Amino acid sequence: MGNVVLNLEMSKINEMKNYYAKQLLDKNIPGSVFAAKTSACMITAYKSGKVLFQGNGSESEAGKWGSSTGSVPSKTSSAAGKTKSTAKGDLPAGIGGMSAIGSDEVGTGDFFGPITVVAAYVRKEDIPLLKELGVRDSKDLNDEKIISIAKVIKDVIPFSLMTLKNEKYNQVQRSGMSQGKMKALLHNQAILNVLEKISPAKPEAILIDQFVQPSTYFQHLKGQKAIANKDVYFSTKAEGIHLAVAAASILARYAFIQYIDKLSEAAGFKIPKGAGAQVDVAAAKLILNKGRECLPSFVKLHFANTDKAIAIVNKKRN
């Protein structure tokens, strides 16, 4: 599927909105002016002035309104090319401009909520498009921006989401599985899913945001029926090396935000993120409202926050 981005004045975007009046979608995309679907492609115009055309007829449709900004070749910094990977030595020169699968996870340090892992495939041709859409490390983006970007890129790039819910997390953690092994299994499965989705195409590289030494990562995967191990690289801060990892981090955080919203609805109050004092108070409130037996479906029980929350409850009751 082709993708084209135009940068247009708001007057031109309003003209487009009138032009596509009969094809407008009743779609509330954060930051958008309008969304329309024609027989040729999907069109989404944003308040920033960017207009995204998605579909086989995107180039011809975009050509009615201006020239594309999405065809600028991607440049890879020399610094990125020198980043170390303990899996295969140096990362390959120019990896930032390759067609690659990137994977990242969210939620490992949060008391409430699941671990979400996403692997995403970004073709070299789509790198300029993702840059135009504002894709970068999710840690640099607030929730509103993450939601806005994720809603667009989820329809642009192939990806796989793996969600380890609290109940299952607590079950496997009690059985003796480390969080590192959990993450390795999730990353591997998400990558395998994407490889299957894009087949027969093959990525030039697979880049994992490093959370453990590569030798330990593959040790965790011993015994698995299938292991993605060809052209696999590891690096810390990998979201700054390839936009596939940055896109994966955004989609993983988007899924995590959605899940936290569901937990908040179930709890009857807003569930906080992180593992600070605010989650101790929230967990204590949850225990007081619903009983301690509800905790396994909301939190990672082995965190020290569990004991802190119980201490708060005991203090209130006494």
C-alpha positions in Angstrom: 0.0 0.0 0.0 1.4 3.4 -1.0 1.6 6.3 1.4 2.1 10.0 0.6 2.4 13.0 2.9 1.8 16.6 1.8 2.4 19.8 3.8 -0.4 22.3 3.0 -1.8 25.6 4.2 -5.0 25.4 6.2 -6.8 27.2 3.5 -5.9 24.4 1.1 -7.0 21.8 3.7 -10.3 23.5 4.1 -10.7 23.5 0.3 -10.0 19.7 0.4 -12.5 19.2 3.1 -15.2 20.8 0.9 -14.0 18.8 -2.1 -14.4 15.5 -0.3 -17.6 16.5 1.5 -19.5 13.5 0.3 -16.7 11.1 1.3 -16.0 12.5 4.8 -15.8 9.9 7.6 -17.4 10.4 11.0 -14.0 9.7 12.6 -12.6 11.6 15.6 -8.8 11.3 15.1 -7.0 13.5 17.6 -5.4 16.5 15.9 -7.2 16.0 12.6 -9.2 18.4 10.6 -11.0 15.7 8.6 -10.8 12.1 7.3 -12.2 11.0 4.0 -12.2 7.7 2.1 -12.3 7.6 -1.7 -12.2 4.7 -4.0 -8.5 5.4 -4.5 -7.3 5.9 -0.9 -7.8 7.1 2.6 -7.1 10.8 3.4 -6.4 12.3 6.8 -5.7 16.0 7.2 -4.1 17.3 10.4 -4.1 20.7 12.1 -0.3 20.7 11.7 -0.8 21.0 8.0 0.2 17.5 7.2 -2.1 15.5 5.0 -1.7 11.7 4.8 -2.8 9.7 1.8 -2.9 5.9 2.3 -3.7 3.4 -0.4 -2.8 2.2 -3.9 -4.1 5.4 -5.5 -2.4 7.7 -3.0 0.1 9.2 -5.4 -2.4 10.2 -8.0 -4.9 11.5 -5.4 -2.2 13.5 -3.7 -1.0 14.8 -7.0 -4.3 16.8 -7.2 -3.1 18.9 -4.3 0.6 19.3 -4.4 4.0 17.5 -4.4 4.9 14.9 -1.9 7.2 15.5 1.0 7.5 11.8 1.7 10.1 11.0 -0.9 13.2 12.4 0.8 15.8 9.7 1.3 16.6 8.8 4.9 20.0 9.7 6.3 21.7 7.7 8.9 24.1 9.4 11.3 27.6 8.1 11.7 27.0 7.9 15.4 24.1 5.4 14.9 26.3 3.3 12.7 28.9 3.0 15.4 26.5 1.9 18.2 27.7 -1.3 19.7 25.7 -4.5 19.7 27.0 -7.4 21.8 25.1 -9.8 19.6 27.1 -9.3 16.3 29.6 -6.7 17.1 29.0 -3.3 15.6 25.6 -2.6 14.1 25.7 -2.7 10.3 26.6 0.7 8.8 23.5 2.5 7.7 21.1 0.3 9.7 18.9 3.4 10.3 18.1 3.5 6.6 17.4 -0.2 6.1 14.1 -2.0 5.9 13.9 -3.4 9.4 11.8 -4.9 12.1 12.1 -3.1 15.5 10.8 -4.3 18.8 10.3 -2.6 22.2 8.3 -3.2 25.3 6.3 -1.1 27.8 5.0 -1.7 31.3 7.8 -3.7 32.8 8.4 -1.1 35.5 4.7 -0.3 36.1 3.0 -1.8 39.2 -0.4 -1.6 37.5 -1.1 -3.0 34.1 0.4 -5.6 31.7 3.6 -5.8 29.8 3.0 -4.9 26.2 5.5 -5.8 23.5 5.4 -4.7 19.9 7.5 -5.7 16.9 7.0 -3.4 13.8 8.3 -3.5 10.3 9.3 -0.3 8.6 10.4 -0.4 4.9 13.2 2.0 4.0 10.6 3.7 1.6 8.4 4.5 4.6 11.0 6.1 6.8 10.4 9.6 5.5 6.6 9.1 6.0 7.1 8.1 9.7 9.3 11.1 10.2 6.6 13.3 8.8 4.1 11.8 11.1 6.3 12.6 14.1 7.4 9.1 15.1 10.2 9.2 17.7 10.8 7.6 21.1 7.6 7.3 23.0 9.3 8.5 26.2 9.5 11.9 24.5 5.8 12.0 23.8 2.8 12.6 26.0 -0.2 10.2 26.0 -2.3 12.4 23.7 0.5 12.6 21.1 1.1 8.8 21.4 -2.5 8.1 20.8 -2.7 10.5 17.8 0.4 9.0 16.1 -0.5 5.4 16.9 -3.9 5.6 15.4 -2.3 6.6 12.1 0.7 4.3 12.0 -1.2 1.2 13.0 -2.8 1.3 9.6 0.5 2.1 7.8 3.0 -0.5 9.0 2.8 -4.2 9.7 3.1 -4.9 13.5 2.4 -7.5 16.1 1.2 -6.7 19.7 1.8 -9.2 22.5 0.1 -8.4 25.9 1.0 -10.2 29.0 -1.9 -9.5 31.3 -1.5 -9.3 35.1 -3.1 -12.6 35.9 -0.8 -14.5 33.6 2.2 -12.4 34.6 1.7 -13.2 38.3 1.1 -16.9 37.5 4.4 -17.4 35.5 6.3 -15.1 38.0 5.3 -17.4 40.9 6.4 -20.4 38.9 9.9 -19.0 38.9 10.1 -17.3 35.5 12.1 -14.1 35.5 10.8 -10.9 33.9 13.7 -11.0 31.5 12.6 -14.4 30.2 9.0 -13.2 29.9 10.2 -10.3 27.8 12.4 -12.5 25.6 9.6 -14.9 24.8 7.2 -12.0 24.0 9.8 -10.2 21.7 10.6 -13.4 19.9 6.9 -14.2 19.3 6.0 -10.7 18.1 9.0 -10.7 15.7 8.0 -14.2 14.3 4.4 -12.9 13.8 5.7 -9.9 11.8 8.0 -12.1 9.7 5.0 -14.2 8.8 2.9 -11.1 8.0 5.4 -9.6 5.6 6.5 -12.9 4.0 7.9 -13.4 1.4 9.6 -10.0 2.0 12.5 -10.2 4.5 13.9 -7.4 6.7 17.5 -6.4 6.2 17.8 -6.3 10.0 15.9 -7.0 13.2 16.7 -4.5 16.0 15.6 -5.2 19.6 15.8 -2.5 22.2 18.2 -4.2 24.5 17.0 -5.2 28.0 19.5 -8.1 28.6 22.8 -9.4 27.1 22.1 -11.1 23.8 23.6 -14.4 25.0 21.1 -14.3 27.9 18.2 -13.4 25.5 18.9 -16.5 23.3 19.4 -18.6 26.4 15.9 -17.6 27.5 14.5 -18.9 24.2 16.0 -22.3 24.4 13.4 -25.0 23.8 11.1 -22.7 21.7 9.8 -24.3 18.5 10.9 -21.2 16.4 13.4 -18.5 17.2 14.1 -15.4 15.1 17.9 -15.3 15.0 18.9 -14.2 11.6 20.3 -10.6 11.3 19.2 -9.9 14.9 20.9 -7.0 16.6 20.6 -5.4 20.0 21.2 -1.9 21.3 20.2 0.3 24.2 18.3 3.4 23.1 17.5 1.6 19.8 14.5 3.9 19.2 17.1 6.5 18.2 18.8 4.2 15.8 15.8 3.0 13.7 12.3 4.3 13.4 11.0 0.8 13.5 11.9 0.6 17.2 10.4 4.1 17.8 7.2 3.0 16.0 7.1 -0.2 18.1 7.5 1.8 21.3 4.6 4.1 20.4 2.3 1.2 19.5 3.3 -0.6 22.7 2.6 2.4 24.9 -0.7 3.1 23.0 -1.8 -0.5 23.9 -0.6 0.0 27.5 -2.5 3.3 27.8 -5.7 1.6 26.5 -5.3 -1.2 29.0 -4.7 1.2 31.9 -8.0 2.9 30.9 -9.8 -0.4 31.1 -8.3 -1.1 34.5 -9.4 2.4 35.6 -12.9 1.7 34.5 -12.9 -1.6 36.4 -11.5 0.1 39.5 -13.9 3.0 39.5 -11.1 5.6 39.6 -8.1 6.6 37.5 -5.2 4.2 37.8 -1.8 5.8 37.9 1.3 4.6 36.0 4.7 3.9 37.4 5.8 2.4 40.7 6.0 5.5 43.0 4.0 6.4 46.1 0.9 7.3 44.1 0.4 3.6 43.1 0.7 2.5 46.7 -2.2 4.8 47.6 -4.2 3.6 44.5 -3.7 -0.1 45.3 -4.7 0.6 49.0 -7.9 2.2 47.7 -8.5 -0.7 45.5 -8.1 -3.2 48.4 -10.5 -1.1 50.6 -13.1 -0.9 47.8 -12.9 -4.4 46.3 -10.8 -6.6 48.6 -7.3 -7.9 48.4 -8.3 -10.8 46.2 -8.8 -8.4 43.3 -5.1 -7.4 43.2 -3.8 -10.2 40.9 -5.8 -8.9 38.0 -4.6 -5.3 38.5 -0.9 -5.4 39.6 2.4 -7.2 39.5 2.2 -8.8 42.9 5.9 -9.3 43.5 6.6 -5.5 43.4 7.4 -4.0 46.8 4.4 -1.7 46.2 2.1 -4.6 47.2 3.4 -4.6 50.8 3.3 -0.8 51.0 -0.3 -0.8 49.9 -1.3 -3.4 52.5 0.5 -1.3 55.1 -1.5 1.7 54.1 -4.7 -0.4 54.4 -3.8 -1.7 57.8 -3.0 1.8 59.0 -6.4 3.1 57.9 -8.2 0.2 59.4 -6.4 0.6 62.7 
